[in-house]
């Protein structure tokens, strides 16, 4: 028989679960806004170049956000001490990353058209019209997709820190695979903090702490796509109503943060700062079958959707976006009231991040 405590707290647990799902949904929108993917009709190579140019600003901001909220003090927990902290890290897309020049992304000569196109973080209007030409007929024409005008990308994190012997603390992050409107997302991460100041004689008299920290986070998501064949159609091996339903964009985002942290420990307030190295990477693959137009010469040259134009997802080039690698500096403040902690900090990097969080900390 369940205890009264468990029964009373079930609604609360459900609310926390719903909150986490909602927050992850906000961040997974990073990869779910690609409703207009007609540019994939340009073919495997050119189609993926469009995806990379379009999605890179959000991938950068998202990767930077994954590196946030790992720490809010340089003092590791004592043995058996722990904390549970929920944080939200907002990555900011700079104005320079809201558009891209179509002529600079390395499209093949068969793509005709130029102009400035919005990235996914850019203005909510379509970009220039482009055409896929064969020299005989136009296979396809499309406008590059509109942006969202959304330049702030929130990334939620939920982590646990556990004190180990020898001035060391182990941190872990985990969100199981959560299905969201046909998509799914999961996250895990591990970090370690080790006290440096403990090796200095008389360190117990100092009002500050210094530690080394390293953390790695990995997010994986799958987003459904919908590229439908145009007309005329002449399929013999494919059913256009069934075989194109499993199109997916698979995204993996990795973030690494290695820093030296210092904190000034006052009775209620802790002021902390970190300086170090960060690296983020986004990998993108396509799954499923994608219909593209092909040139048919008989009875006269024309564009047609047939078996020859169906491209399996694995035939599209693999995209790896090395988002940023370099210096990372942040500073923040934490307030501790009994077991409750509240923190906020700001990170200067290639993409800046504002972080805030709430937690429970013991020892």
C-alpha positions as CSV (number, residue, x, y, z in Angstrom):
1,X,0.0,0.0,0.0
2,X,1.3,3.4,-1.0
3,X,2.0,5.9,1.8
4,X,0.0,9.1,2.3
5,X,3.2,11.0,1.5
6,X,3.5,9.3,-1.9
7,X,-0.2,9.9,-2.7
8,X,-0.1,13.5,-1.7
9,X,3.0,14.2,-3.8
10,X,2.0,12.5,-7.0
11,X,0.3,15.6,-8.4
12,X,3.4,17.7,-7.5
13,X,5.6,15.1,-9.3
14,X,3.3,15.3,-12.4
15,X,3.5,19.0,-12.4
16,X,7.3,18.9,-12.3
17,X,7.3,16.4,-15.2
18,X,4.9,18.6,-17.2
19,X,7.2,21.6,-16.5
20,X,10.3,19.7,-17.7
21,X,8.5,18.5,-20.9
22,X,7.3,22.1,-21.6
23,X,10.8,23.5,-21.2
24,X,12.4,20.8,-23.4
25,X,9.7,21.5,-26.0
26,X,10.8,25.2,-26.0
27,X,14.4,24.2,-26.6
28,X,13.5,21.5,-29.2
29,X,11.8,24.1,-31.3
30,X,15.3,24.9,-32.2
31,X,15.1,22.0,-34.6
32,X,11.4,21.9,-35.4
33,X,10.7,25.1,-37.3
34,X,11.7,23.6,-40.7
35,X,8.2,23.3,-42.2
36,X,9.3,24.7,-45.6
37,X,12.0,22.4,-46.9
38,X,11.4,22.8,-50.7
39,X,15.1,23.6,-51.0
40,X,15.8,19.9,-50.7
41,X,14.4,19.6,-54.2
42,X,17.7,21.1,-55.2
43,X,19.3,17.7,-54.6
44,X,21.4,16.1,-51.9
45,X,24.5,18.3,-51.9
46,X,22.8,21.7,-52.4
47,X,19.9,20.8,-50.1
48,X,22.2,20.1,-47.2
49,X,24.1,23.3,-47.8
50,X,20.9,25.2,-47.4
51,X,20.1,23.4,-44.2
52,X,23.6,24.2,-42.8
53,X,23.4,27.9,-43.7
54,X,19.8,28.2,-42.4
55,X,20.1,26.4,-39.1
56,X,23.7,27.3,-37.9
57,X,22.7,30.4,-35.8
58,X,20.3,28.4,-33.6
59,X,22.8,25.4,-33.5
60,X,25.4,27.8,-32.2
61,X,23.2,29.4,-29.6
62,X,21.8,26.1,-28.5
63,X,25.3,24.6,-28.1
64,X,26.4,27.6,-26.1
65,X,23.4,27.2,-23.8
66,X,24.2,23.6,-23.1
67,X,27.5,24.7,-21.5
68,X,25.6,26.9,-19.0
69,X,24.5,26.3,-15.3
70,X,27.1,23.7,-14.6
71,X,28.3,25.5,-11.4
72,X,27.4,28.4,-9.1
73,X,30.3,28.1,-6.7
74,X,33.9,27.0,-6.8
75,X,33.5,25.1,-3.5
76,X,32.8,21.3,-4.0
77,X,30.4,19.5,-1.8
78,X,31.8,17.7,1.2
79,X,31.6,13.9,1.2
80,X,27.9,12.9,1.0
81,X,26.8,16.5,0.2
82,X,24.6,17.0,-2.8
83,X,22.5,19.5,-4.8
84,X,19.7,19.3,-7.3
85,X,19.6,22.3,-9.6
86,X,17.2,23.3,-12.4
87,X,18.6,26.0,-14.7
88,X,17.6,27.8,-17.9
89,X,20.3,29.1,-20.2
90,X,19.4,31.6,-22.9
91,X,21.8,31.7,-25.9
92,X,21.8,34.9,-27.9
93,X,22.0,35.0,-31.6
94,X,24.0,38.1,-32.8
95,X,22.5,40.3,-35.5
96,X,25.2,39.3,-37.9
97,X,23.9,35.7,-38.0
98,X,20.3,36.5,-39.0
99,X,20.9,36.4,-42.8
100,X,23.3,34.7,-45.2
101,X,24.3,35.4,-48.8
102,X,23.1,32.6,-51.1
103,X,26.0,33.1,-53.4
104,X,28.6,32.3,-50.7
105,X,27.5,28.9,-49.5
106,X,29.0,26.9,-52.4
107,X,25.9,25.9,-54.4
108,X,26.4,24.1,-57.7
109,X,26.0,25.9,-61.1
110,X,22.6,24.3,-61.6
111,X,21.2,26.6,-58.8
112,X,20.3,29.9,-60.4
113,X,19.5,33.0,-58.2
114,X,21.2,35.3,-55.8
115,X,20.3,37.4,-52.8
116,X,20.3,37.7,-49.1
117,X,18.3,35.0,-47.3
118,X,17.1,34.9,-43.7
119,X,18.5,32.3,-41.4
120,X,16.2,30.5,-39.0
121,X,16.8,33.4,-36.5
122,X,16.2,36.0,-39.2
123,X,13.2,38.0,-40.3
124,X,9.8,36.3,-40.9
125,X,9.8,36.7,-44.6
126,X,10.8,34.4,-47.5
127,X,14.2,34.8,-49.1
128,X,15.1,35.1,-52.8
129,X,13.7,32.8,-55.4
130,X,16.0,30.2,-56.7
131,X,15.7,27.8,-59.6
132,X,17.1,24.4,-60.4
133,X,18.1,24.6,-64.1
134,X,19.3,21.9,-66.4
135,X,20.0,24.1,-69.4
136,X,16.9,22.7,-71.0
137,X,14.1,23.0,-68.5
138,X,13.6,24.3,-65.0
139,X,13.3,21.3,-62.7
140,X,12.1,23.3,-59.6
141,X,11.8,26.8,-58.3
142,X,11.4,27.8,-54.6
143,X,12.0,30.7,-52.2
144,X,14.4,30.1,-49.4
145,X,12.4,29.7,-46.1
146,X,11.5,32.5,-43.8
147,X,13.1,33.0,-40.5
148,X,11.4,33.1,-37.1
149,X,12.7,36.4,-35.8
150,X,13.6,34.4,-32.6
151,X,17.1,35.3,-31.5
152,X,17.0,34.0,-27.9
153,X,17.3,30.2,-27.5
154,X,16.4,28.8,-24.1
155,X,18.0,25.6,-23.0
156,X,16.8,23.9,-19.8
157,X,19.0,21.7,-17.6
158,X,18.4,19.6,-14.6
159,X,21.4,18.2,-12.8
160,X,22.6,16.6,-9.6
161,X,25.9,17.2,-7.9
162,X,27.4,14.7,-5.4
163,X,30.3,15.3,-3.0
164,X,33.2,12.8,-3.3
165,X,36.4,12.4,-1.2
166,X,39.5,14.5,-1.8
167,X,37.7,17.8,-2.6
168,X,36.0,16.4,-5.6
169,X,32.4,16.7,-6.8
170,X,30.7,14.7,-9.5
171,X,27.8,16.3,-11.5
172,X,25.3,14.6,-13.8
173,X,22.5,15.6,-16.2
174,X,19.9,13.4,-17.7
175,X,16.6,13.7,-19.5
176,X,15.1,10.5,-21.0
177,X,13.8,10.5,-24.5
178,X,10.6,12.5,-24.6
179,X,8.2,12.5,-27.5
180,X,6.9,15.9,-28.5
181,X,4.4,16.4,-31.4
182,X,6.0,13.7,-33.6
183,X,9.6,14.7,-32.5
184,X,11.6,13.4,-29.6
185,X,14.5,14.7,-27.6
186,X,16.9,13.3,-24.9
187,X,19.9,14.7,-23.0
188,X,22.7,13.5,-20.8
189,X,25.9,15.0,-19.4
190,X,28.6,14.5,-16.9
191,X,30.9,17.0,-15.1
192,X,33.6,17.0,-12.4
193,X,34.9,19.7,-10.2
194,X,38.1,19.4,-8.1
195,X,39.4,21.9,-5.5
196,X,42.7,23.5,-6.3
197,X,42.9,25.7,-3.2
198,X,43.0,22.7,-0.9
199,X,46.7,22.3,-1.9
200,X,47.6,25.7,-0.5
201,X,48.6,25.7,3.2
202,X,46.2,27.6,5.4
203,X,43.4,27.5,2.8
204,X,40.8,27.2,5.5
205,X,41.4,30.8,6.4
206,X,40.6,32.1,2.9
207,X,37.1,33.5,2.2
208,X,37.3,32.2,-1.3
209,X,37.7,28.9,-3.3
210,X,39.4,28.0,-6.5
211,X,38.6,24.8,-8.5
212,X,39.1,23.2,-11.8
213,X,36.0,22.0,-13.7
214,X,35.2,20.0,-16.9
215,X,31.8,19.1,-18.2
216,X,30.3,17.4,-21.3
217,X,26.7,17.5,-22.5
218,X,25.1,15.6,-25.4
219,X,21.6,16.3,-26.7
220,X,19.9,14.1,-29.4
221,X,16.7,14.9,-31.2
222,X,14.6,13.6,-34.1
223,X,12.3,16.0,-36.0
224,X,9.8,14.9,-38.6
225,X,10.1,16.5,-42.1
226,X,7.6,16.7,-44.9
227,X,8.8,17.0,-48.5
228,X,6.1,15.9,-50.9
229,X,6.5,15.2,-54.6
230,X,5.1,17.7,-57.1
231,X,3.6,16.8,-60.4
232,X,3.6,15.2,-62.8
233,X,4.4,11.9,-61.1
234,X,5.4,8.6,-62.6
235,X,6.4,6.2,-59.8
236,X,6.6,2.5,-60.3
237,X,8.5,1.4,-57.2
238,X,7.2,3.9,-54.6
239,X,3.8,4.8,-53.2
240,X,3.8,8.7,-52.9
241,X,1.1,8.4,-50.1
242,X,3.1,6.0,-48.0
243,X,6.8,5.8,-48.7
244,X,7.6,9.5,-48.0
245,X,6.1,9.6,-44.5
246,X,9.2,8.6,-42.5
247,X,11.3,11.7,-43.3
248,X,13.3,12.8,-40.3
249,X,16.0,15.3,-39.4
250,X,18.3,13.7,-36.8
251,X,20.3,16.2,-34.7
252,X,23.1,15.7,-32.2
253,X,24.5,18.6,-30.2
254,X,27.7,18.2,-28.1
255,X,29.1,20.8,-25.7
256,X,32.3,20.8,-23.7
257,X,33.3,23.2,-21.0
258,X,36.7,23.2,-19.2
259,X,37.3,26.1,-16.8
260,X,39.0,27.4,-13.7
261,X,36.4,28.7,-11.3
262,X,36.8,31.1,-8.4
263,X,34.2,32.1,-5.8
264,X,34.0,34.6,-2.9
265,X,32.0,32.9,-0.1
266,X,30.0,35.3,2.0
267,X,27.4,34.2,4.6
268,X,24.4,34.3,2.2
269,X,25.8,35.5,-1.1
270,X,28.5,33.8,-3.2
271,X,30.1,35.7,-6.1
272,X,31.7,33.4,-8.7
273,X,33.5,33.6,-12.0
274,X,35.0,31.2,-14.5
275,X,37.5,31.4,-17.3
276,X,38.3,28.6,-19.7
277,X,37.7,26.8,-22.9
278,X,34.4,25.8,-24.6
279,X,33.6,23.8,-27.7
280,X,30.3,22.9,-29.3
281,X,29.4,20.8,-32.3
282,X,26.2,20.0,-34.1
283,X,25.8,16.9,-36.4
284,X,22.8,16.6,-38.8
285,X,21.6,13.6,-40.8
286,X,18.5,12.9,-42.8
287,X,16.5,9.7,-42.6
288,X,13.7,8.4,-44.9
289,X,13.0,8.9,-48.6
290,X,12.9,12.3,-50.4
291,X,11.3,12.9,-53.8
292,X,13.2,15.3,-56.1
293,X,12.4,16.2,-59.7
294,X,14.3,14.7,-62.6
295,X,14.8,15.6,-66.3
296,X,12.8,13.3,-68.7
297,X,13.6,13.8,-72.4
298,X,10.7,12.0,-74.0
299,X,8.4,12.8,-75.6
300,X,9.8,16.3,-75.0
301,X,12.1,17.5,-72.2
302,X,10.2,18.1,-69.0
303,X,10.6,17.8,-65.2
304,X,9.0,14.7,-63.6
305,X,8.8,13.0,-60.2
306,X,9.7,9.4,-60.7
307,X,11.8,6.6,-59.2
308,X,15.1,8.1,-60.4
309,X,14.5,11.2,-58.3
310,X,14.0,9.4,-54.9
311,X,17.0,10.1,-52.6
312,X,17.4,8.0,-49.5
313,X,18.4,10.1,-46.4
314,X,21.8,8.3,-46.1
315,X,22.7,9.7,-49.6
316,X,22.5,13.3,-48.3
317,X,25.9,14.6,-47.1
318,X,26.5,14.4,-43.4
319,X,26.7,17.9,-41.8
320,X,29.0,18.6,-38.9
321,X,28.8,22.2,-37.7
322,X,31.9,23.1,-35.5
323,X,30.0,25.8,-33.8
324,X,32.6,27.4,-31.7
325,X,35.9,26.6,-30.0
326,X,37.7,29.1,-27.8
327,X,37.7,31.3,-24.8
328,X,34.7,31.4,-22.4
329,X,34.4,33.7,-19.5
330,X,31.4,34.1,-17.1
331,X,30.5,35.7,-13.8
332,X,27.5,35.4,-11.5
333,X,26.0,35.5,-8.1
334,X,24.3,32.9,-5.9
335,X,22.0,33.5,-3.0
336,X,21.7,30.6,-0.5
337,X,18.8,30.6,2.0
338,X,19.0,27.5,4.2
339,X,19.0,24.7,1.7
340,X,17.5,26.8,-1.2
341,X,19.9,28.3,-3.8
342,X,19.1,30.9,-6.5
343,X,21.8,31.8,-9.1
344,X,22.2,34.0,-12.1
345,X,25.2,34.5,-14.3
346,X,26.3,35.9,-17.7
347,X,28.8,34.2,-20.1
348,X,30.8,36.0,-22.8
349,X,31.7,33.8,-25.7
350,X,31.2,33.5,-29.4
351,X,27.5,33.4,-28.6
352,X,26.7,35.0,-25.2
353,X,24.5,33.2,-22.6
354,X,22.4,34.4,-19.7
355,X,21.7,31.6,-17.1
356,X,19.5,31.5,-14.1
357,X,18.6,28.6,-11.8
358,X,16.9,27.3,-8.6
359,X,18.2,24.4,-6.5
360,X,18.5,22.6,-3.2
361,X,22.0,22.2,-1.8
362,X,23.2,20.3,1.3
363,X,26.7,20.3,2.7
